[in-house]
Amino acid sequence: MTSTHPRFVVALTGGIAAGKSAVSRRFEALGIHVYDADIAAREVIAPGSAGLGEIVAHFGADVLDARGELDRAAMRQRVFGNDAERRALEAITHPRVRTWLREHVMADRGPYCLLAIPLFAENHDHYRWVDRVLVVDAPESVQLQRLMLRDGIDEALARRMIERQARREHRLSLAHDVIENQGDEATLDHAVAELHARYLSLAQARH
C-alpha cells in the first residue's frame, strides 16, 4: 500500500457485532483519533449539503422527513432488493465519505490515526492508500448472540444481516492485524495496548 499523506493510517474493520466500537473506544482512550465512516455518511448528506441535494434530485423529495433530513427508513425501503437504486445511492454517498475520511486524515496531528470502516472488505480497492488493516474478528455464533441481544431481533434476521456482508474469510485475508474478540474485556485491553505500541513504532519508523 502506498501512502500519500503524512499520517500513519490504520483501517479498522470487522463483521457486524464483532466489537469494532469497543476497540475504537480503547484506541480513543489512548489519545488516538478514530474517524468513523458511519459518522461521515451522516455528515455528507446533512440538510443543505450537496450530497442530500443530489439524493433528492435522483430519488425525489419524498425521501425527506418533516425536518428536511433524509428519512433513512424510507430510503432503506426504496433501495432494499433494488440493486440499481442501491448503486445509485452508493454512487452519491461513497465518494463523499472517502473524501471526508481523507480530509480528516490530512488534518490529523496525532502519531497515527484509525479509520473505522465497516464495509472495508467490500470497498478495499478505494482504500489502498491506508498503511495497515486491523480486523476485529468474532465467531459467527458470537456475532449472532450479540446482534440478537443488541437489536432485539430473531436469529433468522440476524443471520441474514451477517450473510449480506463480506465473508469472514475475505475480511481476514486483507488483515495485517487481527483482534479476536470473544468478549473478554481484559483480553481486549491487552490486544489494543499491544497494537498501540506497534503502531507508534511503525509511525515513528516512517519519520
ZISUL-V94009 format. One record per backbone hydrogen bond with DSSP energy under -0.5 kcal/mol. CO is the residue of the C=O (numbers start at 0). NH is the residue of the N-H. E is the energy in kcal/mol with one decimal. If there is no record, write none. Layout:
# ZISUL-V94009
co:CO nh:NH e:E
co:CO nh:NH e:E
This chain:
# ZISUL-V94009
co:0 nh:2 e:-0.5
co:6 nh:8 e:-0.6
co:7 nh:112 e:-2.2
co:8 nh:130 e:-1.7
co:8 nh:131 e:-1.4
co:9 nh:11 e:-0.6
co:9 nh:114 e:-2.6
co:10 nh:12 e:-0.5
co:10 nh:133 e:-3.4
co:11 nh:116 e:-2.6
co:12 nh:135 e:-2.9
co:14 nh:17 e:-1.8
co:18 nh:22 e:-1.7
co:19 nh:23 e:-2.8
co:20 nh:24 e:-2.5
co:21 nh:25 e:-1.2
co:22 nh:26 e:-2.0
co:23 nh:27 e:-2.6
co:24 nh:28 e:-2.0
co:25 nh:29 e:-0.8
co:26 nh:29 e:-0.8
co:26 nh:31 e:-2.1
co:27 nh:30 e:-1.9
co:32 nh:34 e:-0.5
co:32 nh:113 e:-2.5
co:33 nh:35 e:-0.6
co:34 nh:115 e:-2.2
co:35 nh:39 e:-2.3
co:36 nh:40 e:-2.4
co:37 nh:41 e:-1.1
co:38 nh:42 e:-2.4
co:39 nh:43 e:-2.5
co:41 nh:44 e:-0.8
co:42 nh:45 e:-1.4
co:43 nh:50 e:-0.5
co:45 nh:48 e:-2.4
co:48 nh:52 e:-2.0
co:49 nh:53 e:-2.1
co:50 nh:54 e:-1.8
co:51 nh:55 e:-2.6
co:52 nh:56 e:-2.2
co:53 nh:57 e:-1.7
co:54 nh:58 e:-3.4
co:55 nh:59 e:-2.2
co:59 nh:62 e:-1.4
co:60 nh:63 e:-1.8
co:62 nh:70 e:-3.5
co:64 nh:67 e:-1.9
co:68 nh:64 e:-3.0
co:69 nh:71 e:-1.2
co:70 nh:74 e:-2.4
co:71 nh:75 e:-2.7
co:72 nh:76 e:-2.1
co:73 nh:77 e:-1.9
co:74 nh:78 e:-2.2
co:75 nh:79 e:-2.0
co:78 nh:81 e:-2.2
co:80 nh:82 e:-0.6
co:81 nh:85 e:-2.5
co:82 nh:86 e:-2.7
co:83 nh:87 e:-1.9
co:84 nh:88 e:-2.2
co:85 nh:89 e:-2.6
co:86 nh:90 e:-2.3
co:87 nh:91 e:-1.0
co:88 nh:91 e:-0.6
co:88 nh:92 e:-2.4
co:89 nh:93 e:-2.3
co:91 nh:95 e:-0.5
co:92 nh:96 e:-2.3
co:93 nh:97 e:-2.4
co:94 nh:98 e:-2.1
co:95 nh:99 e:-2.5
co:96 nh:100 e:-2.5
co:97 nh:101 e:-2.4
co:98 nh:102 e:-2.6
co:99 nh:103 e:-2.0
co:100 nh:104 e:-2.1
co:101 nh:105 e:-2.4
co:102 nh:106 e:-1.5
co:103 nh:107 e:-0.9
co:104 nh:107 e:-0.7
co:110 nh:7 e:-0.6
co:111 nh:32 e:-0.5
co:112 nh:9 e:-2.3
co:113 nh:34 e:-2.9
co:113 nh:115 e:-0.5
co:114 nh:11 e:-3.5
co:114 nh:116 e:-0.9
co:115 nh:36 e:-3.1
co:116 nh:119 e:-1.6
co:118 nh:122 e:-1.0
co:119 nh:122 e:-1.0
co:119 nh:123 e:-0.5
co:122 nh:125 e:-2.0
co:123 nh:126 e:-1.6
co:124 nh:127 e:-0.7
co:126 nh:129 e:-1.7
co:127 nh:1 e:-0.5
co:131 nh:10 e:-3.0
co:132 nh:134 e:-0.5
co:132 nh:175 e:-2.6
co:132 nh:176 e:-2.1
co:133 nh:12 e:-2.6
co:133 nh:135 e:-0.5
co:134 nh:136 e:-0.6
co:134 nh:178 e:-2.5
co:135 nh:14 e:-0.7
co:136 nh:180 e:-3.3
co:138 nh:141 e:-0.7
co:138 nh:142 e:-2.3
co:139 nh:143 e:-2.8
co:140 nh:144 e:-1.9
co:141 nh:145 e:-2.6
co:142 nh:146 e:-2.9
co:143 nh:147 e:-2.6
co:144 nh:148 e:-2.1
co:145 nh:149 e:-3.4
co:146 nh:150 e:-2.8
co:147 nh:151 e:-0.9
co:147 nh:152 e:-0.6
co:153 nh:157 e:-2.1
co:154 nh:158 e:-2.6
co:155 nh:159 e:-1.9
co:156 nh:160 e:-2.3
co:157 nh:161 e:-2.0
co:158 nh:162 e:-2.6
co:159 nh:163 e:-1.4
co:161 nh:164 e:-1.3
co:166 nh:170 e:-2.0
co:167 nh:171 e:-2.5
co:168 nh:172 e:-1.7
co:169 nh:173 e:-0.7
co:170 nh:173 e:-1.3
co:171 nh:174 e:-1.0
co:176 nh:134 e:-2.7
co:177 nh:179 e:-0.6
co:178 nh:136 e:-3.0
co:178 nh:180 e:-0.8
co:179 nh:181 e:-0.8
co:182 nh:184 e:-0.6
co:183 nh:187 e:-2.0
co:184 nh:188 e:-2.6
co:185 nh:189 e:-2.2
co:186 nh:190 e:-2.3
co:187 nh:191 e:-2.4
co:188 nh:192 e:-2.3
co:189 nh:193 e:-2.3
co:190 nh:194 e:-2.1
co:191 nh:195 e:-2.8
co:192 nh:196 e:-2.0
co:193 nh:197 e:-2.0
co:194 nh:198 e:-3.1
co:195 nh:199 e:-2.3
co:196 nh:200 e:-1.9
co:197 nh:201 e:-2.4
co:198 nh:202 e:-2.7
co:199 nh:203 e:-2.3
co:200 nh:204 e:-2.1
co:201 nh:205 e:-1.3
co:202 nh:206 e:-0.9
co:203 nh:206 e:-0.6
